[in-house]
Amino acid sequence: MDASKKVANPFSVLLGQYATSLCAHPEAGTITSSGENPFFLPHNPPIPLPAFVQRLERYFACSVEAYVVAAVYLQRLAIVRPGLFHARSVHKIVLAALTIATKFTDDVVCKQLHYALCGGIEVPELNNLEDFFLRQLQF
């Protein structure tokens, strides 16, 4: 096999597919004001979700377990706040979930700046997204 053709982690692919499916929930996308949904973008995301998740997989360097835990976090968020899931918010929701999951599951983690850069946002915004996410789950 050609070393330049890396096979995608199936767990990252499944995480992206699962996040996309949550956007199809009947109540999904009902919370679109930035005051109520800090994940919501005022414009369409610059890259599709599968490419974004692939980018996170490439640069996060997290464990397989982190993807599983991130999916559980997404499920819990979808139960308590399904209206947050929208095509314009799911990228940041996945970023926050995977960042939190990586910090929980992995022994060695990167600095917050690294995760923010991977997601294309600033550190203070990532801090706010993590805080909001965890408050919704009542951590």
DRENPA-3360 file (N, C-alpha, C; in nm, 2 decimals, always signed):
BEGIN
1 = MDASKKVA = +0.08/-0.12/+0.00/+0.00/+0.00/+0.00/+0.09/+0.12/+0.00 ~ +0.05/+0.22/-0.08/+0.12/+0.35/-0.09/+0.11/+0.42/+0.04 ~ +0.22/+0.46/+0.10/+0.23/+0.53/+0.23/+0.16/+0.66/+0.23 ~ +0.15/+0.73/+0.11/+0.09/+0.86/+0.10/-0.06/+0.85/+0.10 ~ -0.12/+0.73/+0.09/-0.26/+0.72/+0.09/-0.30/+0.66/+0.22 ~ -0.32/+0.75/+0.32/-0.36/+0.71/+0.45/-0.51/+0.68/+0.46 ~ -0.55/+0.57/+0.52/-0.68/+0.53/+0.53/-0.74/+0.61/+0.65 ~ -0.86/+0.66/+0.63/-0.93/+0.74/+0.73/-0.96/+0.65/+0.85;
9 = NPFSVLLG = -0.95/+0.71/+0.97/-1.00/+0.64/+1.09/-1.15/+0.62/+1.08 ~ -1.20/+0.50/+1.08/-1.34/+0.47/+1.07/-1.42/+0.54/+1.18 ~ -1.36/+0.56/+1.30/-1.43/+0.63/+1.41/-1.45/+0.78/+1.38 ~ -1.36/+0.84/+1.31/-1.37/+0.98/+1.28/-1.48/+0.99/+1.17 ~ -1.48/+0.90/+1.07/-1.58/+0.90/+0.97/-1.72/+0.88/+1.03 ~ -1.73/+0.79/+1.12/-1.86/+0.77/+1.19/-1.91/+0.89/+1.27 ~ -1.81/+0.95/+1.34/-1.84/+1.07/+1.42/-1.91/+1.18/+1.33 ~ -1.85/+1.20/+1.21/-1.90/+1.30/+1.12/-2.04/+1.26/+1.06;
17 = QYATSLCA = -2.06/+1.13/+1.03/-2.19/+1.09/+0.99/-2.29/+1.10/+1.09 ~ -2.25/+1.07/+1.22/-2.35/+1.08/+1.33/-2.39/+1.22/+1.35 ~ -2.29/+1.31/+1.35/-2.32/+1.45/+1.37/-2.41/+1.50/+1.26 ~ -2.39/+1.46/+1.14/-2.48/+1.50/+1.03/-2.62/+1.45/+1.05 ~ -2.63/+1.32/+1.10/-2.77/+1.27/+1.12/-2.84/+1.34/+1.23 ~ -2.77/+1.40/+1.33/-2.83/+1.48/+1.43/-2.90/+1.60/+1.38 ~ -2.84/+1.65/+1.27/-2.90/+1.77/+1.21/-3.04/+1.75/+1.14 ~ -3.07/+1.62/+1.12/-3.20/+1.58/+1.06/-3.31/+1.56/+1.16;
25 = HPEAGTIT = -3.28/+1.58/+1.29/-3.38/+1.56/+1.40/-3.49/+1.66/+1.37 ~ -3.62/+1.63/+1.40/-3.73/+1.72/+1.38/-3.71/+1.86/+1.45 ~ -3.64/+1.86/+1.56/-3.63/+1.99/+1.63/-3.49/+2.05/+1.60 ~ -3.41/+1.99/+1.52/-3.28/+2.04/+1.49/-3.29/+2.18/+1.41 ~ -3.20/+2.27/+1.44/-3.19/+2.39/+1.38/-3.29/+2.50/+1.42 ~ -3.36/+2.47/+1.53/-3.46/+2.57/+1.58/-3.40/+2.68/+1.66 ~ -3.27/+2.66/+1.70/-3.20/+2.77/+1.78/-3.09/+2.82/+1.70 ~ -3.12/+2.93/+1.63/-3.02/+2.99/+1.54/-2.97/+3.13/+1.58;
33 = SSGENPFF = -3.01/+3.18/+1.69/-2.96/+3.31/+1.72/-2.82/+3.29/+1.80 ~ -2.73/+3.38/+1.77/-2.59/+3.36/+1.83/-2.60/+3.37/+1.98 ~ -2.70/+3.44/+2.03/-2.71/+3.45/+2.18/-2.75/+3.32/+2.25 ~ -2.83/+3.24/+2.18/-2.88/+3.12/+2.23/-2.79/+3.00/+2.18 ~ -2.73/+3.01/+2.07/-2.65/+2.91/+2.01/-2.51/+2.96/+1.97 ~ -2.41/+2.95/+2.06/-2.28/+3.00/+2.03/-2.21/+2.93/+1.92 ~ -2.26/+2.81/+1.88/-2.20/+2.73/+1.78/-2.24/+2.78/+1.64 ~ -2.35/+2.86/+1.63/-2.41/+2.89/+1.50/-2.33/+2.99/+1.43;
41 = LPHNPPIP = -2.30/+2.96/+1.30/-2.23/+3.05/+1.21/-2.32/+3.14/+1.13 ~ -2.30/+3.27/+1.11/-2.39/+3.35/+1.03/-2.38/+3.32/+0.88 ~ -2.29/+3.23/+0.84/-2.28/+3.20/+0.70/-2.25/+3.05/+0.69 ~ -2.26/+2.99/+0.57/-2.23/+2.85/+0.55/-2.08/+2.82/+0.59 ~ -2.06/+2.71/+0.65/-1.92/+2.67/+0.68/-1.83/+2.67/+0.56 ~ -1.70/+2.70/+0.57/-1.62/+2.71/+0.45/-1.59/+2.57/+0.39 ~ -1.60/+2.46/+0.47/-1.57/+2.33/+0.42/-1.68/+2.24/+0.47 ~ -1.71/+2.13/+0.39/-1.82/+2.04/+0.44/-1.77/+1.96/+0.56;
49 = LPAFVQRL = -1.87/+1.91/+0.64/-1.84/+1.85/+0.76/-1.75/+1.73/+0.75 ~ -1.76/+1.64/+0.65/-1.67/+1.53/+0.64/-1.52/+1.57/+0.62 ~ -1.50/+1.68/+0.55/-1.37/+1.73/+0.53/-1.32/+1.80/+0.66 ~ -1.41/+1.86/+0.73/-1.37/+1.92/+0.86/-1.33/+1.81/+0.96 ~ -1.41/+1.71/+0.97/-1.37/+1.60/+1.06/-1.24/+1.53/+1.02 ~ -1.22/+1.52/+0.89/-1.09/+1.46/+0.84/-0.98/+1.55/+0.88 ~ -1.00/+1.68/+0.88/-0.89/+1.78/+0.92/-0.87/+1.76/+1.07 ~ -0.97/+1.75/+1.15/-0.95/+1.73/+1.29/-0.88/+1.60/+1.32;
57 = ERYFACSV = -0.91/+1.49/+1.25/-0.84/+1.36/+1.26/-0.69/+1.38/+1.23 ~ -0.67/+1.45/+1.13/-0.53/+1.47/+1.08/-0.44/+1.54/+1.19 ~ -0.50/+1.65/+1.24/-0.42/+1.73/+1.33/-0.44/+1.71/+1.48 ~ -0.55/+1.66/+1.52/-0.57/+1.64/+1.67/-0.48/+1.54/+1.72 ~ -0.46/+1.43/+1.65/-0.38/+1.32/+1.70/-0.43/+1.26/+1.83 ~ -0.56/+1.24/+1.83/-0.62/+1.19/+1.95/-0.65/+1.04/+1.94 ~ -0.69/+0.98/+2.05/-0.71/+0.83/+2.05/-0.84/+0.80/+1.98 ~ -0.86/+0.67/+1.95/-0.99/+0.62/+1.90/-1.10/+0.64/+2.00;
65 = EAYVVAAV = -1.06/+0.62/+2.13/-1.16/+0.63/+2.24/-1.22/+0.78/+2.24 ~ -1.14/+0.87/+2.21/-1.19/+1.01/+2.21/-1.30/+1.03/+2.11 ~ -1.30/+0.96/+2.00/-1.41/+0.97/+1.90/-1.53/+0.91/+1.95 ~ -1.52/+0.80/+2.02/-1.63/+0.73/+2.08/-1.70/+0.81/+2.19 ~ -1.61/+0.87/+2.28/-1.67/+0.96/+2.38/-1.73/+1.08/+2.32 ~ -1.67/+1.14/+2.22/-1.72/+1.26/+2.15/-1.86/+1.23/+2.10 ~ -1.88/+1.11/+2.04/-2.01/+1.07/+1.99/-2.12/+1.06/+2.11 ~ -2.07/+1.01/+2.22/-2.16/+1.00/+2.34/-2.20/+1.14/+2.38;
73 = YLQRLAIV = -2.10/+1.23/+2.38/-2.13/+1.37/+2.42/-2.23/+1.44/+2.32 ~ -2.21/+1.41/+2.19/-2.31/+1.46/+2.09/-2.45/+1.41/+2.11 ~ -2.45/+1.28/+2.14/-2.59/+1.22/+2.17/-2.65/+1.29/+2.29 ~ -2.57/+1.31/+2.40/-2.63/+1.37/+2.52/-2.67/+1.51/+2.49 ~ -2.60/+1.59/+2.41/-2.63/+1.72/+2.38/-2.76/+1.72/+2.29 ~ -2.77/+1.63/+2.20/-2.89/+1.62/+2.11/-3.02/+1.59/+2.19 ~ -3.00/+1.52/+2.30/-3.12/+1.48/+2.39/-3.16/+1.61/+2.46 ~ -3.07/+1.69/+2.52/-3.11/+1.80/+2.60/-3.14/+1.93/+2.51;
81 = RPGLFHAR = -3.07/+1.94/+2.40/-3.08/+2.06/+2.32/-3.07/+2.03/+2.17 ~ -3.17/+1.96/+2.12/-3.17/+1.92/+1.98/-3.17/+2.04/+1.88 ~ -3.22/+2.15/+1.93/-3.23/+2.27/+1.84/-3.10/+2.33/+1.81 ~ -2.99/+2.29/+1.88/-2.86/+2.35/+1.85/-2.80/+2.29/+1.72 ~ -2.84/+2.17/+1.68/-2.78/+2.11/+1.57/-2.84/+2.16/+1.44 ~ -2.75/+2.21/+1.36/-2.79/+2.28/+1.23/-2.66/+2.27/+1.14 ~ -2.68/+2.28/+1.01/-2.57/+2.27/+0.92/-2.47/+2.38/+0.95 ~ -2.51/+2.49/+1.00/-2.42/+2.60/+1.03/-2.36/+2.60/+1.17;
89 = SVHKIVLA = -2.40/+2.50/+1.25/-2.35/+2.49/+1.39/-2.27/+2.36/+1.42 ~ -2.30/+2.26/+1.34/-2.25/+2.13/+1.37/-2.10/+2.12/+1.37 ~ -2.03/+2.20/+1.29/-1.88/+2.20/+1.29/-1.82/+2.23/+1.42 ~ -1.87/+2.34/+1.48/-1.82/+2.39/+1.61/-1.87/+2.29/+1.72 ~ -1.98/+2.23/+1.71/-2.03/+2.14/+1.81/-1.94/+2.02/+1.81 ~ -1.90/+1.97/+1.69/-1.81/+1.85/+1.68/-1.67/+1.89/+1.74 ~ -1.62/+2.01/+1.70/-1.49/+2.06/+1.75/-1.49/+2.06/+1.91 ~ -1.60/+2.12/+1.97/-1.61/+2.12/+2.11/-1.61/+1.98/+2.17;
97 = ALTIATKF = -1.70/+1.90/+2.11/-1.71/+1.76/+2.17/-1.58/+1.68/+2.16 ~ -1.51/+1.69/+2.05/-1.39/+1.62/+2.03/-1.28/+1.67/+2.12 ~ -1.27/+1.80/+2.14/-1.18/+1.87/+2.23/-1.20/+1.82/+2.37 ~ -1.32/+1.82/+2.42/-1.35/+1.78/+2.55/-1.33/+1.63/+2.57 ~ -1.36/+1.55/+2.47/-1.34/+1.41/+2.48/-1.19/+1.37/+2.48 ~ -1.11/+1.44/+2.40/-0.97/+1.42/+2.40/-0.91/+1.45/+2.54 ~ -0.95/+1.56/+2.59/-0.90/+1.60/+2.73/-0.94/+1.50/+2.83 ~ -1.05/+1.43/+2.81/-1.10/+1.33/+2.91/-1.03/+1.20/+2.89;
105 = TDDVVCKQ = -1.01/+1.16/+2.77/-0.97/+1.02/+2.75/-0.82/+1.00/+2.73 ~ -0.75/+1.10/+2.68/-0.61/+1.09/+2.64/-0.51/+1.13/+2.76 ~ -0.41/+1.06/+2.77/-0.31/+1.09/+2.88/-0.23/+1.22/+2.84 ~ -0.20/+1.23/+2.71/-0.12/+1.34/+2.66/-0.21/+1.42/+2.57 ~ -0.22/+1.55/+2.61/-0.31/+1.64/+2.53/-0.23/+1.76/+2.48 ~ -0.28/+1.83/+2.38/-0.21/+1.95/+2.33/-0.26/+2.08/+2.41 ~ -0.20/+2.19/+2.38/-0.24/+2.31/+2.43/-0.37/+2.36/+2.36 ~ -0.45/+2.44/+2.43/-0.58/+2.49/+2.38/-0.56/+2.56/+2.24;
113 = LHYALCGG = -0.45/+2.63/+2.23/-0.42/+2.69/+2.10/-0.42/+2.59/+1.98 ~ -0.36/+2.48/+2.01/-0.35/+2.37/+1.90/-0.49/+2.33/+1.86 ~ -0.58/+2.31/+1.95/-0.72/+2.26/+1.92/-0.79/+2.37/+1.85 ~ -0.78/+2.50/+1.90/-0.84/+2.61/+1.83/-0.80/+2.63/+1.69 ~ -0.67/+2.62/+1.67/-0.62/+2.63/+1.53/-0.67/+2.52/+1.44 ~ -0.68/+2.40/+1.49/-0.73/+2.29/+1.41/-0.87/+2.31/+1.37 ~ -0.95/+2.38/+1.46/-1.09/+2.41/+1.42/-1.11/+2.54/+1.35 ~ -1.00/+2.62/+1.34/-1.01/+2.75/+1.27/-1.07/+2.86/+1.35;
121 = IEVPELNN = -1.06/+2.85/+1.48/-1.12/+2.96/+1.56/-1.01/+3.00/+1.66 ~ -1.04/+3.11/+1.74/-0.96/+3.16/+1.84/-0.97/+3.09/+1.97 ~ -0.87/+3.09/+2.06/-0.88/+3.02/+2.19/-0.99/+3.07/+2.27 ~ -1.02/+3.20/+2.29/-1.13/+3.24/+2.37/-1.27/+3.18/+2.32 ~ -1.28/+3.17/+2.19/-1.41/+3.12/+2.14/-1.42/+2.97/+2.17 ~ -1.31/+2.90/+2.16/-1.31/+2.75/+2.19/-1.34/+2.74/+2.34 ~ -1.28/+2.82/+2.42/-1.31/+2.81/+2.57/-1.46/+2.83/+2.59 ~ -1.52/+2.93/+2.53/-1.66/+2.95/+2.54/-1.75/+2.84/+2.49;
129 = LEDFFLRQ = -1.71/+2.78/+2.38/-1.78/+2.67/+2.33/-1.78/+2.55/+2.42 ~ -1.66/+2.52/+2.47/-1.64/+2.41/+2.57/-1.73/+2.43/+2.69 ~ -1.72/+2.56/+2.75/-1.80/+2.59/+2.87/-1.95/+2.58/+2.84 ~ -2.00/+2.63/+2.73/-2.14/+2.62/+2.70/-2.18/+2.47/+2.68 ~ -2.10/+2.40/+2.61/-2.13/+2.25/+2.58/-2.14/+2.18/+2.72 ~ -2.04/+2.20/+2.81/-2.04/+2.13/+2.93/-2.16/+2.17/+3.02 ~ -2.19/+2.30/+3.02/-2.31/+2.35/+3.10/-2.44/+2.29/+3.05 ~ -2.45/+2.27/+2.92/-2.57/+2.20/+2.86/-2.58/+2.06/+2.91;
137 = LQF = -2.47/+2.00/+2.93/-2.47/+1.86/+2.98/-2.47/+1.85/+3.13 ~ -2.47/+1.96/+3.19/-2.47/+1.98/+3.34/-2.36/+1.91/+3.40 ~ -2.24/+1.93/+3.34/-2.12/+1.87/+3.40/-2.08/+1.95/+3.52;
% end
